[in-house]
């Protein structure tokens, strides 16, 4: 039995992995964990997206992993750099929860649903199919993507473990 290599993807972070390594991110509430996978090369990418659109960025140096509209293109770029073919890439995602109930229906308070919508738009720009998702609701998730198998594992306190 071989020991698995885990690569942590922090909040507003992204990374790629191969050789059977597992990408993992924790604490997905309204954030989205998006994964891209090339099944032929067994090459995986994951981003922990916090916000939907980089146009709202106030920081001096833009953190491209923080926003859906910049994280997805960067993941694609890094995977292509390692030989992945965009035509083979498939996506899976989780998160995008509405963690708090608000009396006022302000769009700015819908961070989770907006993160999901923006991530899907970014995938469409590359014609990358979204094979499955576990998004919405009101609970947090931890996710892992196995670069050797493409299996996307989602853990939550309320619903245990599931693979999509």
matplotlib code that plots the C-alpha trace (Angstrom):
import matplotlib.pyplot as plt

x = [0.0, 1.4, 1.1, -1.1, 0.4, -1.9, -1.5, -3.4, -5.2, -5.8, -8.5, -8.1, -5.5, -5.1, -2.8, -2.4, -1.3, -0.5, 1.1, -1.8, -1.5, -4.7, -5.7, -7.6, -9.3, -11.2, -13.7, -15.9, -18.9, -19.9, -16.6, -16.5, -14.0, -13.7, -11.7, -10.5, -9.3, -7.6, -8.4, -5.8, -2.8, -4.4, -3.7, -5.8, -6.3, -8.2, -9.1, -10.7, -12.7, -13.9, -15.6, -17.3, -15.7, -12.2, -13.8, -14.6, -10.9, -9.5, -6.1, -3.1, -1.7, -4.6, -4.9, -6.1, -7.0, -9.5, -12.0, -14.0, -13.3, -9.5, -9.0, -10.5, -8.4, -5.3, -6.0, -6.5, -3.2, -1.3, -2.8, -2.0, 1.6, 1.8, 0.4, -3.3, -5.7, -8.6, -10.8, -10.3, -10.8, -13.8, -15.0, -16.6, -17.4, -18.7, -19.5, -21.3, -23.5, -25.7, -24.3, -26.5, -30.1, -30.7, -34.0, -33.1, -32.7, -29.6, -27.6, -24.3, -25.4, -25.8, -22.0, -22.4, -24.9, -23.0, -19.7, -21.4, -22.9, -19.6, -17.6, -20.0, -19.6, -15.9, -16.1, -18.4, -15.8, -13.5, -16.3, -15.4, -18.3, -19.4, -19.8, -21.2, -21.7, -22.7, -23.5, -25.8, -27.7, -26.4, -23.5, -19.8, -17.8, -14.2, -13.3, -10.6, -9.7, -7.7, -5.4, -5.0, -8.7, -10.6, -12.8, -14.1, -14.8, -17.0, -17.2, -19.6, -20.6, -24.3, -24.1, -20.9, -18.8, -19.9, -18.1, -19.1]
y = [0.0, 3.3, 6.5, 9.2, 12.6, 15.5, 19.0, 21.6, 24.3, 27.2, 29.9, 32.1, 29.6, 27.2, 24.4, 21.4, 17.8, 14.6, 11.3, 10.2, 13.2, 14.4, 18.1, 19.1, 22.3, 22.9, 25.4, 25.8, 27.9, 30.5, 29.8, 27.4, 24.6, 24.1, 21.2, 20.6, 17.2, 15.7, 12.0, 11.0, 12.6, 12.1, 15.8, 17.7, 21.3, 22.9, 26.5, 27.7, 30.7, 33.3, 35.9, 36.0, 38.9, 40.5, 43.8, 44.3, 43.8, 46.5, 44.9, 46.4, 43.1, 41.1, 37.6, 35.7, 32.6, 34.6, 35.3, 33.0, 35.0, 34.9, 31.5, 29.3, 30.8, 30.4, 26.8, 26.1, 27.9, 25.9, 22.6, 23.4, 24.2, 20.6, 19.2, 19.0, 19.5, 21.9, 19.7, 16.8, 18.8, 18.1, 20.0, 19.2, 21.7, 22.1, 24.9, 28.1, 27.8, 30.6, 30.5, 33.1, 34.1, 37.8, 39.6, 41.9, 40.2, 42.2, 40.7, 41.5, 39.1, 36.2, 35.5, 31.7, 31.5, 34.3, 32.3, 29.3, 31.3, 33.1, 29.8, 28.2, 31.2, 30.9, 27.2, 28.0, 30.4, 27.4, 24.9, 22.8, 20.5, 20.5, 16.8, 17.2, 19.6, 19.7, 23.4, 25.6, 24.8, 26.2, 24.0, 23.9, 21.3, 19.9, 18.5, 16.4, 15.5, 12.4, 13.0, 9.3, 8.5, 11.9, 11.0, 14.1, 13.5, 15.9, 15.8, 17.7, 17.4, 17.1, 14.7, 12.7, 11.7, 11.4, 11.0, 12.6]
z = [0.0, -1.0, 1.1, -0.5, -1.1, -0.1, -1.5, 0.5, -1.4, 1.0, 0.9, -2.2, -3.5, -6.4, -7.3, -9.7, -9.1, -10.8, -10.0, -7.9, -5.5, -3.8, -3.9, -0.7, 0.5, 3.7, 4.9, 1.9, 3.0, 0.5, -1.2, -4.2, -4.7, -8.4, -9.9, -13.4, -14.5, -17.6, -17.5, -20.0, -18.3, -14.8, -14.1, -11.7, -10.7, -7.8, -6.8, -3.6, -4.9, -2.4, -4.6, -8.0, -9.8, -9.8, -10.7, -7.0, -6.1, -3.7, -3.0, -4.8, -6.1, -7.5, -6.0, -9.1, -7.1, -5.1, -7.9, -10.2, -13.3, -12.8, -11.0, -13.7, -16.5, -14.4, -13.6, -17.3, -18.1, -15.5, -16.6, -20.3, -19.3, -18.0, -21.2, -20.5, -23.5, -22.8, -24.9, -22.4, -19.2, -17.1, -14.0, -10.7, -7.9, -4.4, -2.0, -2.7, 0.3, 1.7, 5.2, 6.7, 6.3, 5.5, 5.8, 2.9, -0.5, -1.4, -4.3, -2.4, 0.4, -2.1, -2.2, -2.4, -5.2, -7.1, -6.7, -8.3, -11.2, -11.9, -11.8, -14.3, -16.6, -16.4, -17.3, -20.3, -21.7, -22.2, -23.1, -20.1, -19.1, -15.4, -14.7, -11.2, -8.4, -4.8, -4.3, -2.4, 0.8, 4.1, 5.3, 4.9, 3.0, 2.7, -0.7, -2.2, -5.8, -6.5, -9.5, -10.1, -10.4, -10.8, -7.8, -6.1, -2.4, -0.4, 3.4, 5.6, 9.3, 8.4, 5.5, 6.0, 2.9, -0.7, -4.0, -7.2]

ax = plt.figure().add_subplot(projection="3d")
ax.plot(x, y, z, "-o")
ax.set_aspect("equal")
plt.show()
